[in-house]
Amino acid sequence: MGGFAHNPWTWYGLAAVLFAIEALRPGKFAIWLGFSAILVGVVVSVTYWPLAAELIAFVVFACAAIPVWRRYERRPQSSARDSPGKVEQRSSGPRSTSP
């Protein structure tokens, strides 16, 4: 019974692959799928689900992650003026481009 179903390490391995894809090709989407795979791995480690239910749970978690991803992507980026601890670099005058 050590196949794909009922083995949380399969889901953790899928999450690791998705995180590696995100690291190699950043797009901030594969990371959310990786989080979904981790959630399914946690569920599978504490309860017995057939493979079909595991796949459905992955799809549901992935679909639930899409609005979270979009909200994360749309939040305003902080600038130096927004962070009181950062020092803003200012130009001391016009820069010359001639050698």
C-alpha positions as CSV (number, residue, x, y, z in Angstrom):
1,M,0.0,0.0,0.0
2,G,3.0,2.3,-0.4
3,G,1.8,3.7,-3.7
4,F,1.0,7.3,-4.6
5,A,-2.2,7.5,-2.6
6,H,-1.9,7.8,1.2
7,N,1.7,8.8,1.2
8,P,2.3,12.4,2.4
9,W,5.9,12.4,1.2
10,T,4.7,12.3,-2.3
11,W,2.9,15.5,-1.8
12,Y,5.9,17.0,0.1
13,G,8.1,16.0,-2.9
14,L,5.6,17.6,-5.3
15,A,5.8,20.8,-3.2
16,A,9.6,20.7,-3.3
17,V,9.5,20.4,-7.1
18,L,7.1,23.3,-7.4
19,F,9.2,25.4,-5.0
20,A,12.3,24.6,-7.2
21,I,10.4,25.6,-10.3
22,E,9.5,28.9,-8.6
23,A,13.2,29.4,-7.7
24,L,14.4,28.8,-11.2
25,R,11.6,30.7,-12.9
26,P,10.1,33.2,-10.6
27,G,6.5,34.0,-11.3
28,K,5.1,33.8,-7.8
29,F,2.5,31.2,-8.9
30,A,4.2,27.8,-8.5
31,I,4.9,28.7,-4.9
32,W,1.1,28.8,-4.2
33,L,0.7,25.4,-5.8
34,G,3.5,24.2,-3.6
35,F,1.7,25.4,-0.5
36,S,-1.4,23.6,-1.8
37,A,0.6,20.4,-2.1
38,I,1.9,20.8,1.5
39,L,-1.7,21.2,2.8
40,V,-2.7,18.0,1.1
41,G,0.4,16.3,2.5
42,V,-0.6,17.4,6.0
43,V,-4.2,16.2,5.5
44,V,-3.0,12.8,4.1
45,S,-0.6,12.4,7.0
46,V,-3.4,12.6,9.6
47,T,-6.3,11.0,7.8
48,Y,-7.1,8.3,5.2
49,W,-8.3,9.6,1.9
50,P,-8.5,7.8,-1.5
51,L,-6.4,9.2,-4.3
52,A,-9.4,10.8,-6.0
53,A,-10.1,12.8,-2.8
54,E,-6.4,13.8,-2.5
55,L,-6.4,15.1,-6.1
56,I,-9.7,17.0,-5.5
57,A,-8.3,18.5,-2.4
58,F,-5.2,19.7,-4.2
59,V,-7.4,21.3,-6.9
60,V,-9.6,22.9,-4.3
61,F,-6.6,24.2,-2.3
62,A,-5.0,25.5,-5.6
63,C,-8.2,27.3,-6.6
64,A,-8.4,28.8,-3.2
65,A,-4.8,30.0,-3.5
66,I,-5.5,31.9,-6.7
67,P,-7.4,34.9,-5.0
68,V,-4.7,35.0,-2.3
69,W,-2.0,35.1,-5.0
70,R,-3.8,37.9,-6.8
71,R,-4.3,39.9,-3.7
72,Y,-0.6,39.4,-2.8
73,E,0.4,40.6,-6.3
74,R,-1.8,43.7,-6.3
75,R,-0.6,45.0,-2.9
76,P,1.4,48.2,-3.3
77,Q,5.1,47.9,-3.2
78,S,6.8,49.7,-0.3
79,S,9.2,52.4,-1.1
80,A,12.0,54.1,0.9
81,R,9.6,56.8,1.9
82,D,7.1,54.3,3.4
83,S,9.7,52.7,5.6
84,P,11.0,54.9,8.4
85,G,14.1,52.8,9.0
86,K,15.4,53.1,5.4
87,V,17.6,56.0,4.4
88,E,16.8,57.5,1.0
89,Q,19.8,58.2,-1.2
90,R,19.8,61.6,-2.6
91,S,21.8,63.0,-5.4
92,S,24.3,65.7,-4.5
93,G,23.9,67.4,-7.9
94,P,23.7,66.7,-11.6
95,R,25.7,63.8,-12.8
96,S,28.1,64.1,-15.7
97,T,28.3,61.4,-18.3
98,S,31.5,62.6,-19.9
99,P,34.8,60.9,-19.1
